[in-house]
Amino acid sequence: MVPGGTQWLYLPARHRELMQARLLQNQDGVIYAPILSRRLIPLLGLDPEKVFGWSVQAPIAEETEALVNEAFDKLPDSTPLKERVLRAHEIGYKKWYPPGFGYEQVMTFIKAHYFRKA
């Protein structure tokens, strides 16, 4: 679960298991989407099967992904790649989430799991 929120996050394999066991409802228009942009996951060298995701309405997932990718494309190429990917997610999610409705929790989770300093 996202800290301080009510959204459950699963790895893709676990999501498939829960769907097969019918422990998650299959709702029209709701899809499984990774918490990171599908386009940017490979740039971080991550295995998509190791990136958490959530069940979300398809238009929301598509809009959020587009906002993140648009932000990434607008950031200077001279910005270090990992920093650019993180900043793109910050910009994209901030445009989608209204203030006080999950932005901080989502970004805290993303930073803790995918952008920790080695």
Backbone hydrogen bonds in HBPLUS format (Angstrom, degrees):
<---DONOR---> <-ACCEPTOR-->    atom                        ^
c    i                          cat <-CA-CA->   ^        H-A-AA   ^      H-
h    n   atom  resd res      DA  || num        DHA   H-A  angle D-A-AA Bond
n    s   type  num  typ     dist DA aas  dist angle  dist       angle   num
A0002-VAL N   A0007-GLN O   2.99 MM   5  5.82 156.8  2.05 163.3 169.6     1
A0005-GLY N   A0002-VAL O   2.84 MM   3  5.22 156.8  1.90 143.0 141.4     2
A0010-TYR N   A0053-GLY O   2.89 MM  43  5.45 157.0  1.94 147.3 154.5     3
A0053-GLY N   A0010-TYR O   2.78 MM  43  5.45 145.7  1.89 142.8 152.6     4
A0015-HIS N   A0011-LEU O   2.99 MM   4  6.24 159.8  2.03 160.3 166.9     5
A0016-ARG N   A0012-PRO O   2.95 MM   4  6.25 160.2  1.99 153.8 158.4     6
A0017-GLU N   A0013-ALA O   2.98 MM   4  6.28 157.1  2.03 147.8 154.1     7
A0018-LEU N   A0014-ARG O   2.94 MM   4  6.18 164.7  1.96 154.8 158.0     8
A0019-MET N   A0015-HIS O   2.94 MM   4  6.18 153.1  2.02 148.9 156.7     9
A0020-GLN N   A0016-ARG O   2.88 MM   4  6.10 161.6  1.92 152.0 156.9    10
A0021-ALA N   A0017-GLU O   2.94 MM   4  6.12 153.4  2.01 148.8 156.1    11
A0023-LEU N   A0018-LEU O   2.80 MM   5  5.07 155.1  1.86 160.9 161.1    12
A0022-ARG N   A0019-MET O   2.99 MM   3  4.85 151.6  2.08  99.2 107.6    13
A0030-VAL N   A0027-GLN O   3.15 MM   3  5.51 161.7  2.18 132.6 131.8    14
A0058-ALA N   A0029-GLY O   2.72 MM  29  5.65 167.0  1.73 163.7 165.4    15
A0031-ILE N   A0056-VAL O   2.77 MM  25  5.53 163.9  1.79 161.4 155.9    16
A0056-VAL N   A0031-ILE O   2.83 MM  25  5.53 160.5  1.87 158.9 164.6    17
A0033-ALA N   A0054-TRP O   2.92 MM  21  5.60 161.9  1.95 156.2 160.2    18
A0054-TRP N   A0033-ALA O   2.89 MM  21  5.60 151.0  1.98 150.8 153.3    19
A0035-ILE N   A0052-PHE O   2.81 MM  17  5.93 168.0  1.83 148.4 144.8    20
A0040-LEU N   A0037-SER O   3.03 MM   3  5.20 126.8  2.32  99.6 113.5    21
A0041-ILE N   A0037-SER O   3.00 MM   4  6.16 136.2  2.20 155.3 166.7    22
A0043-LEU N   A0040-LEU O   3.04 MM   3  5.18 124.1  2.37 101.2 116.1    23
A0044-LEU N   A0041-ILE O   3.06 MM   3  5.45 144.3  2.19 109.1 119.1    24
A0046-LEU N   A0041-ILE O   3.38 MM   5  5.71 165.5  2.41 148.9 144.9    25
A0045-GLY N   A0042-PRO O   2.93 MM   3  4.91 153.9  2.00 101.7 110.1    26
A0050-LYS N   A0047-ASP O   2.75 MM   3  5.35 163.9  1.77 125.3 130.9    27
A0051-VAL N   A0048-PRO O   3.36 MM   3  5.28 166.8  2.38 104.7 106.0    28
A0060-ILE N   A0057-GLN O   2.97 MM   3  5.44 123.4  2.30 112.9 127.1    29
A0061-ALA N   A0057-GLN O   3.05 MM   4  6.37 161.7  2.09 157.3 163.2    30
A0062-GLU N   A0058-ALA O   2.90 MM   4  6.08 167.4  1.92 161.2 164.4    31
A0063-GLU N   A0059-PRO O   2.91 MM   4  5.97 158.8  1.95 142.0 148.2    32
A0064-THR N   A0060-ILE O   2.89 MM   4  5.99 167.5  1.90 152.2 156.0    33
A0065-GLU N   A0061-ALA O   2.97 MM   4  6.06 164.4  1.99 147.9 152.7    34
A0066-ALA N   A0062-GLU O   2.96 MM   4  6.09 157.8  2.01 144.3 150.7    35
A0067-LEU N   A0063-GLU O   2.90 MM   4  6.16 155.1  1.97 149.7 156.5    36
A0068-VAL N   A0064-THR O   2.97 MM   4  6.24 160.8  2.01 154.0 158.7    37
A0069-ASN N   A0065-GLU O   2.92 MM   4  6.11 169.8  1.93 154.5 157.5    38
A0070-GLU N   A0066-ALA O   2.85 MM   4  5.91 157.1  1.90 146.2 153.0    39
A0071-ALA N   A0067-LEU O   2.99 MM   4  6.13 159.2  2.03 143.7 149.3    40
A0072-PHE N   A0068-VAL O   2.93 MM   4  6.20 157.2  1.98 150.4 157.0    41
A0073-ASP N   A0069-ASN O   2.97 MM   4  6.21 160.3  2.01 149.3 153.9    42
A0074-LYS N   A0070-GLU O   3.11 MM   4  6.33 138.1  2.29 142.7 153.6    43
A0074-LYS N   A0071-ALA O   3.18 MM   3  5.17 129.6  2.45  94.9 108.1    44
A0075-LEU N   A0071-ALA O   3.12 MM   4  6.32 130.2  2.38 145.5 157.5    45
A0075-LEU N   A0072-PHE O   3.28 MM   3  5.38 141.6  2.44  99.6 109.8    46
A0079-THR N   A0076-PRO O   3.04 MM   3  5.61 163.9  2.06 115.4 120.5    47
A0084-ARG N   A0080-PRO O   2.84 MM   4  6.05 154.4  1.91 156.9 165.4    48
A0085-VAL N   A0081-LEU O   2.89 MM   4  6.17 157.7  1.94 158.3 163.6    49
A0086-LEU N   A0082-LYS O   3.02 MM   4  6.23 165.6  2.04 149.1 153.0    50
A0087-ARG N   A0083-GLU O   2.87 MM   4  6.01 166.4  1.89 149.1 153.5    51
A0088-ALA N   A0084-ARG O   2.93 MM   4  6.05 153.0  2.00 143.2 150.5    52
A0089-HIS N   A0085-VAL O   3.13 MM   4  6.43 152.0  2.21 146.2 152.8    53
A0089-HIS N   A0086-LEU O   3.10 MM   3  5.23 118.6  2.49  98.2 112.9    54
A0090-GLU N   A0086-LEU O   2.94 MM   4  6.30 157.3  2.00 152.8 159.9    55
A0091-ILE N   A0087-ARG O   2.90 MM   4  6.16 163.6  1.93 154.5 158.0    56
A0092-GLY N   A0088-ALA O   2.87 MM   4  5.96 169.3  1.88 149.1 152.8    57
A0093-TYR N   A0089-HIS O   2.87 MM   4  5.79 168.1  1.89 148.3 152.4    58
A0094-LYS N   A0090-GLU O   3.04 MM   4  5.93 150.3  2.13 137.0 145.9    59
A0095-LYS N   A0091-ILE O   3.10 MM   4  6.31 145.6  2.22 145.9 154.0    60
A0096-TRP N   A0092-GLY O   3.26 MM   4  6.53 142.7  2.41 139.3 149.0    61
A0096-TRP N   A0093-TYR O   3.12 MM   3  5.09 123.2  2.46  92.6 107.1    62
A0097-TYR N   A0093-TYR O   2.82 MM   4  5.90 177.3  1.82 164.9 164.8    63
A0101-PHE N   A0098-PRO O   3.06 MM   3  5.59 148.4  2.16 148.5 145.0    64
A0106-VAL N   A0102-GLY O   2.91 MM   4  6.04 169.0  1.92 165.1 167.6    65
A0107-MET N   A0103-TYR O   2.96 MM   4  6.13 171.7  1.97 158.6 161.0    66
A0108-THR N   A0104-GLU O   2.90 MM   4  5.98 150.8  1.99 143.0 151.6    67
A0109-PHE N   A0105-GLN O   3.05 MM   4  6.24 160.1  2.09 147.0 151.7    68
A0110-ILE N   A0106-VAL O   2.93 MM   4  6.20 166.3  1.95 154.5 158.3    69
A0111-LYS N   A0107-MET O   2.90 MM   4  5.96 170.7  1.91 149.9 152.8    70
A0112-ALA N   A0108-THR O   3.00 MM   4  6.07 160.8  2.04 145.8 151.5    71
A0113-HIS N   A0109-PHE O   3.01 MM   4  6.14 151.5  2.09 151.6 158.5    72
A0114-TYR N   A0110-ILE O   2.87 MM   4  5.72 156.7  1.93 155.8 160.9    73
A0115-PHE N   A0111-LYS O   3.10 MM   4  4.70 147.5  2.21 121.1 126.2    74
